[in-house]
Amino acid sequence: MRYRTYSEYLKQRYGEKVYKLPVSLPVTCPNRDGTCGYNGCVFCGEIGAGYENLPASMTVGEQLAANKAHIAPKYKAGKFIAYFQNFSNTYLPPARLGEYVMQACQEEIVGVALATRPDCLSDAHLDVLAKIRDTRGIDIFLELGLQTVNYHTLLKVNRGHTLAEFVDAVLRSKRYRLDICTHLILNLPWDGMTDAVENAKLLSALGVEQVKLHALYIVKGTVMADWFEQGTITLVSKEEYIERVIAFLEYLDPSIVVQRLIGRAPEDNTLFTNWQTGWWKIRTEIEEKMAERNTCQGRLCDYLGGRAVRRFL
């Protein structure tokens, strides 16, 4: 493989294919309710990212059972990860977070993944999660939305946090031995190739375990949709996105697991989605170009450990 794929990682870790079961909690985000800001990120719609999720009014157990009944026979799956996907799933009291995670600790559930923001993780939250992992023997994964290392862009998209909060969240999570998956968007309008490469360098320097890449899609009814329709912002071509992904992978530590090279979105609720091309086709193009160039993840990951003084060693 030209990069370390998530599917192979799961097989190696659990001995077979493992599938994620999405779970919705009745939570929001701190930049929606006024704690850090209002209206959320400029690219995020009212329903958040979990457009395929079941309603949060259902219990965790009910959602897992319903999704398992659909996925297990379809993919002949026997092991699962409960994925608390939508909005910021640690934006609630630590004890309440622990209750939700405990509800997911069921037979055949080998891990719990929690999508959240870097400013929504206190030591109390991390302590609760680490104790559940140790007592229940279940893996805990934190999926942190960073989107970009460009702190000017973070301000433009109304993230409500800066790069420093992300670094802080990763360093503190590592003290609790909790695995981190970082979410990145490589084609935000104000970012360039330098930012794509710096994303890889930062994740490698911090030693995060996983990364998930997305291409920006424009959700109807958002601030970014207004900018898009007004011509205030323009998006790079599909070819440029592919080049950024390849460069990102080349500079990325080869031990980091790549969950995804490009995301997907409901086309009926978007003005722009993946250049109107199937996500799998873009993934194939990326892999084919990497093969043509005989390049791979980590090929240029030689910048850490005091590169400038190696000649003296």
NORNORCOR-V440897 format. One record per residue. N is the residue number from 1. OMEGA is omega as a letter, one per 20 degrees, with the letter a starting at -180 (* if undefined). Layout:
# NORNORCOR-V440897
((N & OMEGA) (N & OMEGA))
This chain:
# NORNORCOR-V440897
((1 & r) (2 & r) (3 & a) (4 & a) (5 & a) (6 & a) (7 & r) (8 & r) (9 & a) (10 & r) (11 & a) (12 & a) (13 & a) (14 & r) (15 & r) (16 & r) (17 & r) (18 & a) (19 & r) (20 & r) (21 & a) (22 & r) (23 & r) (24 & r) (25 & r) (26 & a) (27 & r) (28 & r) (29 & a) (30 & r) (31 & r) (32 & a) (33 & r) (34 & r) (35 & r) (36 & a) (37 & a) (38 & r) (39 & r) (40 & r) (41 & a) (42 & a) (43 & a) (44 & r) (45 & a) (46 & a) (47 & r) (48 & a) (49 & a) (50 & a) (51 & r) (52 & a) (53 & r) (54 & a) (55 & r) (56 & r) (57 & r) (58 & r) (59 & r) (60 & a) (61 & r) (62 & r) (63 & r) (64 & a) (65 & a) (66 & a) (67 & r) (68 & a) (69 & r) (70 & a) (71 & a) (72 & a) (73 & a) (74 & a) (75 & a) (76 & a) (77 & r) (78 & r) (79 & a) (80 & r) (81 & r) (82 & a) (83 & r) (84 & b) (85 & a) (86 & r) (87 & a) (88 & a) (89 & r) (90 & r) (91 & a) (92 & a) (93 & a) (94 & a) (95 & r) (96 & r) (97 & r) (98 & r) (99 & a) (100 & a) (101 & r) (102 & r) (103 & r) (104 & a) (105 & a) (106 & r) (107 & r) (108 & r) (109 & a) (110 & a) (111 & r) (112 & r) (113 & a) (114 & r) (115 & a) (116 & r) (117 & a) (118 & r) (119 & a) (120 & a) (121 & r) (122 & r) (123 & r) (124 & r) (125 & a) (126 & r) (127 & r) (128 & a) (129 & r) (130 & r) (131 & r) (132 & r) (133 & a) (134 & a) (135 & a) (136 & r) (137 & a) (138 & a) (139 & r) (140 & r) (141 & r) (142 & r) (143 & a) (144 & r) (145 & r) (146 & r) (147 & r) (148 & r) (149 & a) (150 & a) (151 & r) (152 & r) (153 & r) (154 & r) (155 & a) (156 & a) (157 & r) (158 & r) (159 & a) (160 & r) (161 & r) (162 & r) (163 & a) (164 & r) (165 & r) (166 & r) (167 & r) (168 & a) (169 & a) (170 & a) (171 & r) (172 & r) (173 & r) (174 & r) (175 & r) (176 & r) (177 & r) (178 & a) (179 & a) (180 & r) (181 & a) (182 & r) (183 & a) (184 & r) (185 & a) (186 & a) (187 & r) (188 & a) (189 & a) (190 & a) (191 & r) (192 & a) (193 & r) (194 & r) (195 & r) (196 & r) (197 & a) (198 & r) (199 & a) (200 & a) (201 & a) (202 & r) (203 & r) (204 & a) (205 & a) (206 & r) (207 & r) (208 & a) (209 & a) (210 & r) (211 & r) (212 & a) (213 & r) (214 & r) (215 & a) (216 & r) (217 & a) (218 & a) (219 & r) (220 & r) (221 & r) (222 & r) (223 & a) (224 & r) (225 & r) (226 & r) (227 & a) (228 & a) (229 & r) (230 & a) (231 & r) (232 & r) (233 & r) (234 & a) (235 & r) (236 & r) (237 & r) (238 & a) (239 & r) (240 & r) (241 & r) (242 & r) (243 & r) (244 & r) (245 & a) (246 & r) (247 & r) (248 & a) (249 & a) (250 & a) (251 & a) (252 & r) (253 & a) (254 & r) (255 & a) (256 & a) (257 & r) (258 & a) (259 & a) (260 & r) (261 & r) (262 & a) (263 & r) (264 & a) (265 & r) (266 & a) (267 & a) (268 & r) (269 & a) (270 & r) (271 & a) (272 & r) (273 & r) (274 & r) (275 & a) (276 & r) (277 & r) (278 & a) (279 & a) (280 & r) (281 & r) (282 & r) (283 & r) (284 & r) (285 & r) (286 & a) (287 & r) (288 & r) (289 & r) (290 & r) (291 & r) (292 & a) (293 & a) (294 & r) (295 & a) (296 & r) (297 & r) (298 & a) (299 & a) (300 & a) (301 & a) (302 & a) (303 & a) (304 & r) (305 & r) (306 & a) (307 & a) (308 & a) (309 & a) (310 & a) (311 & r) (312 & a) (313 & *))
